[in-house]
Amino acid sequence: MGKAKKRSFQLGIYDRFSSLSREDAVKTVVKLLEENHRDADNLITLFGMSAEEILEAGASYEAVKSKEGLLK
């Protein structure tokens, strides 16, 4: 793969969230936790989310407990 194509793919990956509210971020984290995706960790630490607000948004207890070290 050439440099330009590789760069384009990377821009597509990292440009997903141009402006994101806290409520949208919590909903996205819940969805990413269900998929067991690594981007959930980044959003949790970026917004400083608590376990309580993620649980209230609908995440399972097990998924939140697995991220215990990242949550406030």
Secondary structure, 3 states (H helix, E strand, C coil): CCHHHHHHHHHHHHCCCCCCCHHHHHHHHHHHHHHCCCHHHHHHHHHCCCHHHHHHCCCCHHHHHHCCCCCC
